[in-house]
Amino acid sequence: MRDPFHDTLTGLANHALFLDRFDHALAQARRSGRKVALLLLAPTEPEAAQDFKEDQARSCARKILELGLTRTIAGELKGRTRQADTLARLDTGHFALLIEQVHDYSQIEKVAAKLWPMFSRLTPENEDASRLCPSIRIAVFPEHGEHSAALIQSAQSALERTLNAGGNAYAFSDQAQRTRCCDPSLAGELRHAVEQQQLHLHYHPLIELITGRLAGWEALVRWQHPRLGWLEPADFLPQAEETTSIIAIGEWVLQEACMQAMHWQSRGGPAVPVAVNLSSAQMLHPGLEKTVLAALARCGLPAERLELEISEQSCLQENETLAVMKRLRSVGVRFSLDDFGAGQCPLGSLAKLPVNRLKMHRSLIKDMEASHASVAVVAALIDFAGSLGMEILAEGIETPHQLQILQEKGCRLGQGYLFGRPAKVRLETECEFFFPLSFGEPAPMER
């Protein structure tokens, strides 16, 4: 008798059972506040990258079947997934994995990174099989959809972008329909990105909200990958942090940002700081202090013109890290605490930190227009920072209404797309240093 809920070839859950468990998992997640992740796994052909259609997906699935790999892949997947998660073979022939009780994205990435190499290892060494390359696309509740149909569509839409990058990768989908590429091969390529001059800095202005004047720049690293094009920090820095690459990249960013800031000053620009983000690995590295001082000395930039951005997690680092921060602060280097308000740092710890500025998490700013409670939280954080003698800056300002609320609540500094997007700058570029109060789209930088 045919089982109506399991795939006859693999014994895995079929499409109908998968959808039923998906809806049940989403209902539980809404009550618990946890995330649910959907992973669609598709061994595909590189030719499909240019014009992916569902019939091509079915063709790829048939090729896998012809190679006799379907049962083998199903068995390997079973051995690499938790019993609590649902593994299924869908009507398209693709595999789907439902991960419940997800705490954060790193948990999902670890699963994807464990599954991805399996396809290459199982592929037989013959001409036909070599044309198959795995792609895994991922959608997460609630960020990418509220219901199973929306999440499946979101994951499907990520496939084309993954294939356009050549396949052989796993990728997240998001509300803006951009893909966060997580190609495991990037870790090896990162080691050569600096020496091959593939890294570039883009700068995002920090603005005085009352006058519209420039208050500083934030340097953001981008990777011009020869195969994947422009990659943002979230696309490659998590992998860099798992290797020693993050130290070399961090040193390069620090030196380039200091050199650019000094160049602007020599061209008559205002004496505003340039901010550089430090990862947790950099904060813990024993050579951090020496690296910072060497970067300043190399180009002659005054220490007070450099601001180092640290995460809230850095509040919980060991005492030696705080000692380094205090020594750098004593010579004039500034520190800012990024994503303040995300809840990772106990408020009582802030008074002990040698921090000049708090940067309010963008989610707080986004919620202000729809919630009076969010406005009250933002106002309280502004007052709290003032009581500690710290500056506060609002991240993610995108609308005039958000700007108006922040001005009314006494927030002096801000950053966001309302004032312009991060852009590439050439050393010889002239730069306009004043943003009019209308906050129209500024164009002081060249892409």
C-alpha positions in Angstrom: 0.0 0.0 0.0 1.4 3.4 -1.0 2.4 5.7 1.9 0.7 9.1 1.2 3.2 11.0 3.4 6.6 9.6 2.4 8.7 9.7 -0.8 8.7 6.2 -2.3 12.3 6.4 -3.6 14.0 7.7 -0.4 11.6 7.1 2.4 11.9 10.8 3.4 8.9 13.0 4.1 7.2 14.0 0.9 5.8 17.4 -0.1 2.5 17.1 1.7 4.0 15.9 5.0 6.7 18.6 4.7 4.2 21.4 4.4 2.2 20.1 7.3 5.3 20.0 9.6 6.3 23.4 8.2 3.1 25.1 9.3 3.2 23.4 12.7 6.8 24.6 13.2 5.8 28.1 12.3 2.9 28.1 14.8 5.3 27.0 17.5 7.8 29.6 16.5 5.3 32.4 16.8 4.5 31.3 20.4 8.2 30.9 21.4 9.7 33.8 19.5 12.3 31.5 18.0 13.3 31.3 14.3 12.6 28.5 11.7 15.0 27.9 8.8 14.1 26.4 5.4 17.0 25.0 3.4 16.4 23.9 -0.2 19.2 21.7 -1.5 19.6 21.4 -5.3 22.4 19.8 -7.2 22.2 21.8 -10.5 24.0 22.3 -13.8 26.1 25.5 -14.3 24.2 26.1 -17.6 21.1 26.7 -15.6 22.6 29.8 -14.0 21.9 32.0 -16.9 18.2 31.3 -17.2 16.9 29.1 -14.4 13.4 27.7 -14.9 11.5 25.0 -13.1 11.8 22.5 -16.0 15.6 22.9 -15.8 15.3 22.0 -12.1 13.4 18.9 -12.9 15.9 18.0 -15.6 18.7 18.3 -13.0 16.7 16.1 -10.6 16.3 13.5 -13.3 20.0 13.5 -14.0 20.7 12.8 -10.3 18.2 10.0 -10.4 19.9 8.5 -13.5 23.2 8.6 -11.8 21.8 6.5 -8.9 22.7 9.2 -6.4 19.3 10.1 -5.0 19.1 7.4 -2.3 22.8 7.9 -1.4 22.3 11.7 -1.0 19.2 11.1 1.1 21.1 8.7 3.3 24.0 11.1 3.8 21.6 14.0 4.6 19.9 11.9 7.2 23.2 11.2 8.9 24.1 15.0 9.0 20.8 16.3 10.3 19.1 16.2 13.7 16.3 13.8 14.3 14.2 16.8 15.5 14.4 18.5 12.1 12.4 17.5 9.0 14.2 16.3 5.9 12.0 15.9 2.8 12.2 15.2 -0.9 9.8 17.6 -2.7 7.8 17.2 -5.9 10.5 19.0 -7.8 13.0 16.3 -6.8 14.9 18.7 -4.6 15.7 18.1 -0.9 14.3 20.4 1.8 15.4 20.7 5.4 13.4 22.3 8.1 15.3 23.5 11.1 13.3 24.4 14.2 14.2 26.2 17.4 16.8 28.4 15.7 18.6 30.9 17.9 20.7 32.8 15.3 22.0 32.7 11.8 25.3 31.2 12.8 23.5 28.0 13.8 22.0 27.8 10.2 25.3 28.5 8.6 27.0 25.7 10.5 24.4 23.3 9.1 24.7 24.5 5.6 28.5 24.4 5.7 28.4 20.8 6.9 26.0 19.7 4.1 27.5 21.6 1.2 30.8 19.6 0.8 28.9 16.3 0.9 27.6 16.7 -2.7 31.1 17.1 -4.2 32.3 14.1 -2.2 29.4 11.9 -3.5 29.7 13.0 -7.1 31.3 10.2 -9.2 34.4 11.0 -11.2 33.0 11.0 -14.7 32.3 13.6 -17.3 28.6 13.9 -16.8 28.7 14.0 -13.0 31.4 16.7 -13.1 28.8 19.1 -14.5 26.7 19.0 -11.4 27.3 21.6 -8.7 25.3 22.0 -5.5 23.4 25.1 -4.5 21.6 25.5 -1.1 19.2 28.4 -0.6 17.9 29.5 2.7 14.9 31.4 4.0 14.3 32.2 7.7 11.1 32.9 9.7 10.2 35.7 10.5 12.7 37.7 8.5 12.0 36.4 5.1 8.3 35.5 5.4 5.5 34.8 7.8 4.0 31.8 6.1 5.3 28.6 4.5 4.4 29.6 1.0 6.2 33.0 1.3 9.3 31.4 2.8 9.5 28.7 0.1 9.1 31.5 -2.6 11.8 33.5 -0.8 14.2 30.6 -0.8 13.4 29.8 -4.5 14.2 33.4 -5.5 17.6 33.1 -4.0 18.5 30.2 -6.3 18.9 32.3 -9.4 21.3 34.7 -7.7 23.3 31.8 -6.3 23.5 30.2 -9.8 24.5 33.5 -11.3 27.5 33.3 -9.0 28.4 30.0 -10.6 26.6 27.7 -8.2 28.7 25.8 -5.6 27.5 28.0 -2.8 24.8 28.4 -0.2 22.9 31.6 0.1 20.4 33.4 2.2 17.4 35.3 0.9 16.2 38.5 2.5 13.4 41.1 2.3 15.4 43.2 -0.1 15.9 40.2 -2.3 19.7 40.3 -2.0 21.8 37.2 -1.4 24.4 36.8 1.3 26.8 34.5 -0.5 28.4 31.9 1.7 30.7 30.1 -0.7 33.0 27.9 1.4 35.8 28.5 -1.1 35.9 32.2 -0.2 37.9 31.4 2.9 40.8 30.3 0.9 40.5 33.2 -1.6 40.3 35.7 1.3 44.0 35.1 2.1 45.0 36.6 -1.2 42.4 39.4 -1.5 44.6 42.0 0.2 47.8 41.3 -1.8 45.8 41.2 -5.0 44.2 44.6 -4.2 40.6 43.3 -4.4 39.5 45.0 -1.2 38.2 48.6 -1.3 36.8 51.0 1.3 33.4 52.7 1.0 32.6 55.6 3.2 29.3 56.4 4.9 28.9 59.9 6.3 28.0 60.7 9.9 25.9 63.9 10.2 25.1 66.6 12.7 21.3 66.3 12.7 20.6 70.0 13.5 23.1 71.7 11.2 23.6 69.1 8.5 27.3 69.3 8.8 29.6 66.4 8.4 30.6 64.8 11.8 32.7 61.9 10.5 33.0 59.0 8.2 32.6 55.3 8.7 34.9 53.1 6.6 33.2 50.0 5.3 35.2 47.3 3.5 34.0 45.8 0.2 35.5 42.9 -1.7 35.5 43.2 -5.5 35.6 39.5 -6.1 36.8 38.5 -9.6 33.9 35.9 -10.0 31.2 37.1 -7.7 31.4 40.9 -8.1 31.0 43.3 -5.2 30.6 41.6 -1.9 29.6 43.4 1.3 31.1 42.8 4.8 28.3 40.3 5.8 29.2 38.2 2.7 32.7 37.4 3.7 33.8 38.7 7.1 32.1 35.9 9.1 34.4 33.4 7.3 37.4 35.7 7.7 36.8 35.8 11.4 37.1 32.0 11.5 40.6 32.3 10.1 43.6 34.5 10.5 42.5 36.4 7.4 40.5 38.8 9.6 43.7 40.2 11.2 45.3 41.0 7.8 42.1 42.5 6.5 41.7 44.5 9.7 45.2 45.9 9.4 44.7 46.9 5.8 41.3 48.6 6.5 42.9 50.5 9.4 45.9 51.8 7.3 43.7 52.7 4.3 41.2 54.6 6.4 43.8 56.6 8.3 45.6 57.4 5.0 42.3 58.6 3.4 41.4 60.7 6.5 44.8 62.4 6.4 44.5 63.1 2.7 41.1 64.8 3.3 42.6 66.9 6.0 45.5 67.9 3.7 42.9 69.0 1.1 41.2 71.4 3.6 38.6 69.0 5.0 37.2 69.4 8.5 38.9 67.7 11.4 36.3 64.9 11.8 37.1 61.3 12.8 37.1 58.3 10.6 35.5 55.2 12.1 36.8 51.7 11.6 35.0 48.6 12.8 36.9 46.1 14.9 35.9 42.4 15.0 36.0 40.4 18.2 39.0 38.6 16.9 40.9 41.9 16.4 39.9 43.0 19.8 41.5 39.9 21.3 44.6 39.9 19.1 47.7 40.8 21.1 49.0 43.0 18.4 46.0 45.4 18.3 47.6 48.3 20.1 50.8 48.1 18.1 48.8 47.9 14.8 46.7 51.0 15.7 49.6 53.1 16.7 51.6 52.1 13.6 48.8 53.0 11.3 48.5 56.5 12.9 52.3 57.0 12.7 52.6 55.9 9.1 50.4 58.7 7.8 50.7 61.2 10.6 47.0 61.2 11.4 46.3 62.6 14.9 45.0 59.9 17.3 41.8 61.9 18.0 40.8 61.6 14.3 40.5 57.8 14.6 37.5 56.1 16.0 37.3 52.4 16.6 33.9 50.8 16.6 33.4 47.8 18.8 30.4 45.5 19.2 28.3 45.1 22.3 29.9 41.7 22.8 33.2 43.4 23.4 31.8 44.6 26.7 32.1 41.0 27.8 35.7 40.5 26.8 38.6 39.8 29.1 40.3 42.5 31.2 43.4 42.7 28.9 41.1 44.0 26.1 39.8 46.7 28.3 43.3 47.6 29.3 44.3 48.0 25.6 41.3 50.2 25.0 42.2 52.4 28.0 45.8 52.8 26.8 44.6 53.8 23.3 42.0 56.1 24.7 44.8 57.8 26.8 46.6 58.8 23.6 43.5 60.2 22.0 42.0 57.3 20.0 38.2 57.4 20.2 35.9 54.4 20.7 32.2 53.9 19.8 29.9 51.1 20.8 28.0 49.7 17.8 24.4 48.4 17.8 23.7 49.8 21.2 20.3 48.7 22.4 20.5 45.2 20.9 20.6 43.9 24.5 23.9 42.1 24.5 25.7 44.5 26.9 24.5 45.0 30.5 23.9 48.7 31.0 25.8 48.6 34.2 29.0 47.7 32.3 28.9 50.8 30.1 30.1 53.1 32.8 33.3 51.1 33.0 34.0 51.2 29.3 36.4 53.8 27.8 33.8 54.7 25.1 33.1 58.1 23.6 30.0 57.3 21.6 27.0 55.0 21.6 25.5 54.0 18.2 21.8 53.1 18.6 20.8 50.0 16.8 18.9 50.7 13.6 15.9 48.5 14.6 15.1 51.1 17.3 15.0 53.9 14.7 13.0 51.8 12.3 10.3 51.2 14.8 9.8 54.8 15.9 7.3 55.7 13.2 4.9 52.9 14.2 5.3 52.8 17.9 5.2 55.4 20.6 6.8 53.0 23.0 9.9 52.8 20.6 10.1 56.6 20.6 10.1 56.5 24.4 12.9 53.9 24.4 15.0 56.0 22.0 14.4 59.1 24.2 15.5 57.2 27.3 18.6 55.9 25.6 19.5 59.5 24.5 19.1 60.7 28.1 21.0 57.7 29.4 24.0 58.4 27.2 24.0 62.0 28.2 24.1 61.0 31.9 27.2 59.0 31.2 28.9 61.9 29.4 28.8 60.0 26.1 27.7 61.1 22.6 24.9 59.1 21.0 24.3 58.5 17.3 21.2 57.1 15.6 21.9 54.5 12.9 19.6 53.7 10.0 17.8 57.0 9.5 15.9 56.6 6.2 12.9 59.0 6.4 12.4 62.7 7.2 10.0 61.7 9.9 12.6 59.7 11.7 15.0 62.6 11.5 12.3 65.0 12.9 11.7 62.7 15.9 15.4 62.4 16.7 15.9 66.1 16.5 12.9 66.7 18.9 14.4 64.1 21.3 17.8 65.8 21.3 19.8 63.3 19.3 22.7 65.3 17.9 24.2 62.8 15.5 22.9 60.4 12.9 23.7 58.1 10.0 21.6 56.5 7.3 20.5 56.4 3.7 18.6 59.6 4.1 22.0 61.3 3.9 23.5 59.1 1.3 24.7 55.5 0.8 28.2 54.3 1.4 30.4 55.0 -1.6 33.9 54.4 -2.9 36.3 57.3 -2.8 39.5 57.9 -4.7 42.4 59.5 -2.9 42.5 62.4 -5.3 38.7 63.0 -5.1 37.6 66.5 -4.0 35.0 66.2 -1.3 32.1 68.4 -0.3 31.9 68.5 3.5 28.5 70.1 4.1 25.1 68.5 3.8 22.2 71.0 3.4 19.4 71.0 5.9 17.0 69.6 3.3 19.1 66.5 3.4 18.8 65.8 -0.3 20.9 63.1 -1.9 24.5 64.2 -1.4 27.1 63.3 -4.0 30.4 64.1 -2.5 32.0 60.8 -3.4 32.6 58.8 -6.5 31.6 55.2 -6.9 
